[in-house]
Amino acid sequence: MKHVIQSPVTIWAILVVATLASYLFQLEAMKFDPRIVGSAILVIAFFKVRLIGLRYMEIDEAILPLRLAFEAWVFAVAIALLTLFWIAG
């Protein structure tokens, strides 16, 4: 499978930017609804989980059922945590 992003350094840079974005969201938490800020941080975290799984663990090169299982797991856990976060908040 041909990737749009080829270099591991590019992936690392995207992960660093996502981490900094999470940190900046946390700094601005007092100006916005904490549930929205927390949700944004969780979405960024699961974007990072997916990126690491697909590229560094090479799940994007795995057989289709394994990739679909991973994608479904990331989606299901993200939705479950976001739902619990909003219910508890």
Backbone as numpy.savetxt, mean C-alpha at the origin, in Angstrom:
# Nx Ny Nz CAx CAy CAz Cx Cy Cz
6.67 -11.09 -18.11 5.82 -9.91 -18.11 6.72 -8.67 -18.11
6.41 -7.76 -19.01 7.19 -6.52 -19.08 6.64 -5.51 -18.09
7.54 -4.92 -17.32 7.14 -3.97 -16.29 7.34 -2.54 -16.78
6.46 -1.69 -16.34 6.63 -0.27 -16.64 7.82 0.27 -15.86
7.93 -0.18 -14.62 9.03 0.24 -13.75 10.03 -0.90 -13.70
11.21 -0.72 -14.29 12.19 -1.80 -14.41 13.17 -1.85 -13.24
13.61 -0.73 -12.78 14.72 -0.66 -11.85 14.27 -0.84 -10.40
14.99 -1.68 -9.63 14.69 -1.77 -8.19 14.91 -0.44 -7.47
15.82 0.38 -7.98 16.07 1.68 -7.37 14.85 2.58 -7.55
14.19 2.48 -8.69 12.97 3.25 -8.92 11.88 2.82 -7.95
11.75 1.51 -7.75 10.76 0.99 -6.79 11.09 1.52 -5.40
12.37 1.46 -5.04 12.80 1.96 -3.73 12.45 3.44 -3.58
12.68 4.23 -4.63 12.37 5.66 -4.57 10.87 5.89 -4.39
10.05 5.09 -5.05 8.60 5.20 -4.88 8.22 4.86 -3.44
8.85 3.84 -2.87 8.57 3.47 -1.48 8.98 4.59 -0.52
10.10 5.22 -0.78 10.55 6.33 0.07 9.57 7.49 -0.01
9.13 7.83 -1.21 8.17 8.92 -1.39 6.86 8.58 -0.68
6.42 7.33 -0.77 5.18 6.92 -0.09 5.34 7.01 1.42
6.50 6.64 1.93 6.76 6.75 3.36 6.74 8.21 3.81
7.38 9.07 3.04 7.37 10.50 3.37 5.96 11.08 3.29
5.17 10.62 2.33 3.78 11.09 2.23 2.99 10.68 3.47
3.20 9.45 3.94 2.53 9.00 5.16 2.92 9.88 6.34
4.20 10.20 6.43 4.69 11.04 7.53 4.07 12.43 7.45
4.00 12.99 6.25 3.42 14.32 6.09 1.93 14.32 6.40
1.23 13.24 6.03 -0.18 13.13 6.41 -0.32 13.14 7.93
0.57 12.45 8.61 0.51 12.38 10.07 0.76 13.76 10.68
1.66 14.53 10.09 1.94 15.87 10.60 0.74 16.80 10.44
-0.04 16.58 9.40 -1.20 17.43 9.12 -2.48 16.89 9.74
-2.38 15.88 10.59 -3.57 15.22 11.15 -4.44 16.16 11.96
-3.86 17.17 12.58 -4.64 18.07 13.42 -5.55 18.99 12.60
-5.22 19.19 11.32 -6.00 20.09 10.48 -7.21 19.40 9.84
-7.19 18.07 9.79 -8.23 17.33 9.10 -8.86 16.31 10.03
-9.91 15.68 9.57 -10.54 14.60 10.32 -9.53 13.46 10.48
-9.26 13.02 11.71 -8.27 11.97 11.92 -8.59 10.67 11.18
-9.88 10.40 10.98 -10.23 9.17 10.26 -9.81 9.24 8.80
-9.91 10.41 8.21 -9.50 10.55 6.81 -7.98 10.43 6.70
-7.28 11.05 7.61 -5.81 10.97 7.61 -5.36 9.53 7.85
-5.97 8.88 8.83 -5.63 7.48 9.11 -5.93 6.58 7.94
-7.04 6.82 7.27 -7.39 6.03 6.10 -6.38 6.23 4.97
-5.96 7.46 4.77 -4.96 7.73 3.74 -3.65 7.02 4.04
-3.26 7.02 5.31 -2.02 6.34 5.70 -2.15 4.84 5.49
-3.30 4.27 5.82 -3.51 2.83 5.59 -3.49 2.49 4.10
-4.09 3.32 3.28 -4.08 3.07 1.83 -2.64 3.12 1.30
-1.87 4.09 1.75 -0.47 4.16 1.33 0.30 2.93 1.80
0.04 2.49 3.02 0.72 1.30 3.55 0.41 0.07 2.71
-0.84 -0.10 2.31 -1.18 -1.27 1.51 -0.70 -1.14 0.07
-0.56 0.08 -0.43 0.09 0.27 -1.72 1.54 -0.21 -1.64
2.21 0.12 -0.54 3.59 -0.31 -0.34 3.69 -1.82 -0.20
2.75 -2.43 0.54 2.74 -3.89 0.69 2.62 -4.55 -0.68
1.69 -4.05 -1.48 1.47 -4.62 -2.81 2.72 -4.45 -3.68
3.32 -3.28 -3.66 4.51 -3.03 -4.47 5.67 -3.93 -4.06
5.90 -4.08 -2.78 6.97 -4.95 -2.30 6.69 -6.40 -2.67
5.46 -6.83 -2.47 5.11 -8.21 -2.81 5.28 -8.50 -4.29
4.80 -7.60 -5.12 4.85 -7.85 -6.56 6.26 -7.77 -7.11
7.02 -6.78 -6.73 8.32 -6.57 -7.37 9.49 -7.21 -6.63
9.59 -7.03 -5.31 10.74 -7.58 -4.60 10.57 -9.06 -4.29
9.35 -9.51 -4.07 9.10 -10.93 -3.83 8.74 -11.65 -5.13
8.70 -10.91 -6.22 8.49 -11.42 -7.58 7.18 -12.18 -7.74
6.15 -11.75 -7.04 4.85 -12.38 -7.20 4.26 -12.03 -8.57
4.70 -10.92 -9.16 4.21 -10.57 -10.49 4.69 -11.55 -11.56
5.73 -12.33 -11.27 6.23 -13.35 -12.19 5.70 -14.73 -11.84
4.94 -14.86 -10.78 4.43 -16.16 -10.33 3.25 -16.59 -11.20
2.82 -17.81 -10.97 1.66 -18.31 -11.70 0.43 -17.48 -11.34
-0.51 -17.42 -12.25 -1.67 -16.55 -12.09 -2.46 -16.80 -10.81
-2.73 -18.06 -10.41 -3.49 -18.24 -9.17 -2.80 -17.67 -7.93
-1.47 -17.76 -7.87 -0.75 -17.19 -6.74 -0.83 -15.67 -6.75
-0.68 -15.09 -7.92 -0.78 -13.63 -8.00 -2.18 -13.16 -7.63
-3.20 -13.85 -8.12 -4.57 -13.47 -7.79 -4.84 -13.63 -6.30
-4.30 -14.68 -5.70 -4.48 -14.88 -4.25 -3.82 -13.74 -3.48
-2.63 -13.34 -3.89 -1.94 -12.23 -3.22 -2.72 -10.92 -3.38
-3.15 -10.64 -4.60 -3.92 -9.41 -4.84 -5.20 -9.40 -4.02
-5.89 -10.55 -3.97 -7.13 -10.64 -3.20 -6.86 -10.46 -1.71
-5.75 -11.04 -1.22 -5.41 -10.91 0.20 -5.15 -9.45 0.54
-4.35 -8.77 -0.27 -4.05 -7.35 -0.01 -5.33 -6.54 0.01
-6.19 -6.76 -0.98 -7.44 -6.01 -1.06 -8.34 -6.31 0.13
-8.50 -7.59 0.47 -9.40 -7.98 1.57 -8.92 -7.44 2.91
-7.64 -7.56 3.18 -7.11 -7.08 4.47 -7.19 -5.55 4.54
-6.91 -4.89 3.44 -7.02 -3.42 3.43 -8.45 -2.98 3.70
-9.41 -3.59 3.04 -10.82 -3.24 3.25 -11.24 -3.56 4.68
-10.81 -4.71 5.19 -11.18 -5.09 6.57 -10.62 -4.09 7.58
-9.35 -3.71 7.43 -8.76 -2.76 8.37 -9.38 -1.37 8.25
-9.65 -0.94 7.03 -10.30 0.36 6.86 -11.70 0.36 7.46
-12.42 -0.73 7.28 -13.77 -0.84 7.86 -13.71 -0.80 9.38
-12.82 -1.58 9.97 -12.67 -1.58 11.43 -12.22 -0.21 11.93
-11.34 0.44 11.19 -10.86 1.76 11.57 -12.00 2.77 11.61
-12.88 2.73 10.61 -14.01 3.68 10.57 -15.07 3.34 11.60
-15.29 2.05 11.87 -16.28 1.66 12.88 -15.80 2.07 14.27
-14.51 1.86 14.55 -13.97 2.16 15.88 -13.82 3.67 16.09
-13.65 4.41 15.00 -13.38 5.84 15.12 -14.59 6.62 15.46
